[in-house]
Amino acid sequence: RRHRRSGRRLHPHGVRVWVPRLVRAAVLLNHFVNMNALRGAEVAAGCWLAFAGATTFSNVIFAQQPKELWLINSGYNLVSFVIAGVILGAWR
């Protein structure tokens, strides 16, 4: 499959990468009311810590990988959670 404008091939995992992020945004949007940007960031960081951060950290421990690698690999995920929380919190 090729990108319409550039003619380059799309990465095969492109859609599969964004679907879970859209689902996460929908969950945040539908389950939290009376939000502001700060509260949205707090809720999103808490969700990351409880679900994504905890599960990926336990994988790193069992695989005996460096903790710094976990920080790099999961840090972008935390940032995306918080950005989504700020946007949704400000919007709601």
LOROZA-80745 format. One line per field, with one value per residue: x, z, y of N, C-alpha, C in turn. Coordinates in nm, 4 decimals, padded with zeros to 6 digits. Each point is the difference from the previous one (the first is absolute). Layout:
residues N
n.xx: [X,...]
n.zz: [Z,...]
n.yy: [Y,...]
ca.xx: [X,...]
ca.zz: [Z,...]
ca.yy: [Y,...]
c.xx: [X,...]
c.zz: [Z,...]
c.yy: [Y,...]
***
This chain:
residues 92
n.xx: [00.0846,-00.0320,00.0804,-00.1152,00.0489,00.0676,-00.0928,00.0385,00.0583,-00.1213,00.0404,00.0206,00.0761,-00.0040,-00.0977,00.0675,00.0888,-00.0795,-00.0459,00.0999,00.0690,-00.0699,00.0149,00.1272,00.0074,-00.0638,00.0801,00.1075,-00.0422,-00.0343,00.1094,00.0440,-00.0834,-00.0396,00.0650,00.1251,00.0853,00.0122,-00.1285,-00.0145,00.1012,-00.0581,-00.1203,00.0478,00.0726,-00.1097,-00.0695,00.0958,00.0080,-00.1316,-00.0044,00.0374,00.0223,-00.0990,-00.0761,00.0391,-00.0106,-00.1098,-00.0288,00.0409,-00.0643,-00.1031,00.0098,00.0160,-00.0815,00.0835,-00.0090,00.1198,00.0089,-00.0488,00.0835,00.0900,-00.0212,-00.0149,00.1063,00.0161,-00.0240,00.0764,00.0881,-00.0220,00.0063,00.1022,00.0549,-00.0361,00.0470,00.1053,00.0105,-00.0225,00.0874,00.0797,-00.0199,00.0046]
n.zz: [00.0000,-00.0801,00.0548,00.0067,00.0920,00.0824,-00.0121,00.1235,00.0260,00.0432,00.1216,-00.0082,00.0983,-00.0933,-00.0589,00.0083,-00.0249,-00.0857,-00.0344,00.0673,-00.0636,-00.1085,00.0242,00.0342,-00.1063,-00.0651,00.0613,-00.0168,-00.1227,-00.0064,00.0706,-00.0478,00.0896,-00.0250,-00.1138,00.0324,-00.0578,00.1163,00.0251,-00.1266,00.0228,00.1145,-00.0548,-00.1053,00.0821,00.0725,-00.1107,-00.0421,00.1200,00.0073,-00.1243,-00.0758,00.0922,00.0743,-00.1048,-00.0602,00.1186,00.0229,-00.1257,00.0261,00.1143,-00.0547,-00.0945,00.1186,-00.0446,-00.0489,00.1194,-00.0416,-00.0468,00.1161,00.0614,-00.0863,00.0110,00.1286,-00.0059,-00.1258,00.0553,00.1030,-00.0830,-00.0774,00.1114,00.0476,-00.1186,-00.0137,00.1237,-00.0325,-00.1192,00.0460,00.0991,-00.0844,-00.0807,00.1007]
n.yy: [-00.1174,00.0974,00.0892,00.0658,00.0782,-00.0767,-00.0914,00.0300,-00.1158,-00.0292,00.0275,-00.1324,00.0481,00.0922,-00.0654,-00.1122,00.0915,00.0620,-00.1190,-00.0591,00.0931,-00.0257,-00.1283,00.0222,00.0791,-00.0959,-00.0859,00.0760,00.0147,-00.1260,-00.0178,00.1135,00.0498,00.1247,-00.0028,00.0240,00.0811,00.0616,-00.0050,00.0379,00.0848,00.0331,-00.0004,00.0637,00.0763,00.0096,00.0187,00.0837,00.0579,-00.0001,00.0374,00.0999,00.0922,-00.0427,-00.0205,00.1113,00.0592,-00.0693,00.0311,00.1240,-00.0089,-00.0652,00.0926,00.0550,00.0929,00.0897,00.0584,00.0419,-00.1233,-00.0406,00.0854,-00.0401,-00.1307,00.0244,00.0777,-00.0403,-00.1179,00.0309,00.0498,-00.1059,-00.0733,00.0699,-00.0004,-00.1268,-00.0192,00.0751,-00.0556,-00.1230,00.0233,00.0634,-00.0999,-00.0870]
ca.xx: [-00.0846,00.0840,-00.0499,-00.0512,00.0768,00.1431,00.0238,00.0755,-00.0794,-00.0344,00.0511,-00.1113,-00.0513,-00.0459,-00.1362,-00.0044,00.0616,-00.0877,-00.1296,-00.0066,00.0037,-00.1348,-00.0835,00.0341,-00.0596,-00.1448,-00.0262,00.0171,-00.1053,-00.1325,-00.0103,00.0353,-00.0736,00.0399,00.1459,00.0756,00.1245,00.0856,-00.0615,00.0158,00.1381,00.0137,-00.0702,00.0741,00.1236,-00.0410,-00.0328,00.1259,00.0694,-00.0730,-00.0147,00.1142,00.1270,00.0173,00.0151,00.1262,00.1106,00.0124,00.0642,00.1431,00.0593,00.0123,00.0942,00.1288,00.0474,00.0326,-00.1129,00.0109,-00.0680,-00.1437,-00.0320,-00.0035,-00.1092,-00.1326,-00.0119,-00.0837,-00.1375,-00.0468,-00.0225,-00.1214,-00.1132,-00.0205,-00.0475,-00.1404,-00.0777,-00.0098,-00.0911,-00.1368,-00.0430,-00.0301,-00.1159,-00.1201]
ca.zz: [00.0000,-00.0142,00.0466,-00.1169,-00.0383,-00.0231,-00.0774,00.0793,00.0596,00.1415,00.0865,00.0206,00.1368,00.0273,00.0535,00.1217,00.1084,00.0425,00.0487,00.1474,00.0525,-00.0164,00.1001,00.1280,00.0037,00.0146,00.1388,00.0827,-00.0326,00.0414,00.1404,00.0921,-00.0266,00.0818,-00.0021,-00.0551,-00.0582,00.1050,00.0474,-00.1089,00.0040,00.1183,-00.0243,-00.1030,00.0609,00.0870,-00.0868,-00.0510,00.1090,00.0411,-00.1056,-00.0907,00.0713,00.0865,-00.0765,-00.0739,00.0956,00.0431,-00.1104,00.0030,00.1140,-00.0305,-00.1119,00.0504,-00.0854,00.0779,00.0309,-00.0888,-00.1248,00.0278,00.0021,-00.1381,-00.0746,00.0514,00.0207,-00.1041,00.0264,00.1062,-00.0618,-00.0826,00.0924,00.0618,-00.1045,-00.0258,00.1171,00.0004,-00.1083,00.0324,00.1179,-00.0394,-00.0901,00.0773]
ca.yy: [00.1174,00.1175,00.1288,00.0729,00.1196,-00.0205,-00.1209,-00.0963,-00.1077,00.0165,-00.1057,-00.0941,00.0040,00.1355,00.0036,-00.0810,00.0758,00.1088,-00.0478,-00.0027,00.1366,00.0548,-00.0671,00.0611,00.1331,-00.0162,-00.0402,00.1198,00.0954,-00.0441,-00.0384,00.1068,00.1229,00.1144,-00.0010,00.1118,-00.0496,-00.0552,-00.1250,-00.0958,-00.0476,-00.0845,-00.1264,-00.0718,-00.0506,-00.1104,-00.1145,-00.0540,-00.0671,-00.1197,-00.1005,-00.0141,00.0039,-00.1169,-00.1242,-00.0020,-00.0092,-00.1395,-00.0717,00.0335,-00.0699,-00.1430,-00.0163,00.0469,00.1084,00.1201,00.0891,00.1165,-00.0368,00.0139,00.1426,00.0486,-00.0631,00.0321,00.1441,00.0602,-00.0415,00.0895,00.1319,-00.0049,-00.0062,00.1310,00.0925,-00.0330,00.0425,00.1468,00.0395,-00.0396,00.0741,00.1384,-00.0024,-00.0336]
c.xx: [00.0889,-00.0710,-00.0401,00.0908,00.1441,00.0289,00.0794,-00.0935,-00.0278,00.0571,-00.1148,-00.0594,-00.0619,-00.1370,-00.0080,00.0629,-00.0969,-00.1332,-00.0040,00.0020,-00.1366,-00.0961,00.0254,-00.0624,-00.1509,-00.0368,00.0129,-00.1144,-00.1335,-00.0138,00.0313,-00.0714,00.0471,00.1527,00.0530,00.1330,00.0902,-00.0541,00.0109,00.1402,00.0218,-00.0637,00.0772,00.1297,-00.0307,-00.0358,00.1265,00.0713,-00.0662,00.0008,00.1274,00.1324,00.0256,00.0230,00.1315,00.1196,00.0173,00.0622,00.1504,00.0689,00.0214,00.0970,00.1411,00.0643,00.0329,-00.1227,00.0013,-00.0682,-00.1506,-00.0414,-00.0104,-00.1220,-00.1387,-00.0206,-00.0870,-00.1463,-00.0615,-00.0319,-00.1270,-00.1256,-00.0314,-00.0506,-00.1460,-00.0882,-00.0181,-00.0998,-00.1440,-00.0540,-00.0364,-00.1253,-00.1289,-00.0275]
c.zz: [00.0000,00.0529,-00.1220,-00.0450,-00.0376,-00.0877,00.0748,00.0553,00.1461,00.0794,00.0330,00.1399,00.0344,00.0634,00.1308,00.1191,00.0538,00.0553,00.1527,00.0614,-00.0123,00.1007,00.1374,00.0127,00.0186,00.1425,00.0926,-00.0209,00.0613,00.1494,00.1003,-00.0404,00.0969,00.0139,-00.0405,-00.0476,00.1058,00.0512,-00.1066,-00.0020,00.1183,-00.0212,-00.1014,00.0555,00.0932,-00.0788,-00.0552,00.1083,00.0350,-00.1059,-00.0822,00.0755,00.0822,-00.0796,-00.0760,00.0943,00.0496,-00.1100,-00.0003,00.1136,-00.0326,-00.1143,00.0373,-00.0942,00.0866,00.0212,-00.0878,-00.1335,00.0169,00.0000,-00.1412,-00.0728,00.0494,00.0220,-00.1049,00.0204,00.1094,-00.0578,-00.0836,00.0861,00.0538,-00.1027,-00.0322,00.1156,00.0067,-00.1067,00.0348,00.1216,-00.0314,-00.0864,00.0766,00.0966]
c.yy: [00.1234,00.1244,00.0818,00.1137,-00.0304,-00.1212,-00.1052,-00.1064,00.0311,-00.1168,-00.0944,00.0040,00.1352,00.0065,-00.0755,00.0711,00.1040,-00.0465,-00.0076,00.1401,00.0657,-00.0628,00.0606,00.1382,-00.0087,-00.0393,00.1197,00.0979,-00.0394,-00.0272,00.1097,00.1279,00.1081,00.0087,00.1365,-00.0577,-00.0651,-00.1328,-00.1088,-00.0588,-00.0940,-00.1372,-00.0836,-00.0584,-00.1164,-00.1249,-00.0632,-00.0796,-00.1332,-00.1097,-00.0168,-00.0060,-00.1250,-00.1276,-00.0040,-00.0101,-00.1432,-00.0855,00.0232,-00.0746,-00.1474,-00.0262,00.0427,00.1022,00.1210,00.0888,00.1246,-00.0271,00.0118,00.1469,00.0572,-00.0546,00.0389,00.1493,00.0673,-00.0349,00.0861,00.1376,-00.0016,-00.0106,00.1391,00.1011,-00.0272,00.0446,00.1502,00.0464,-00.0327,00.0734,00.1439,00.0058,-00.0231,00.1130]
***
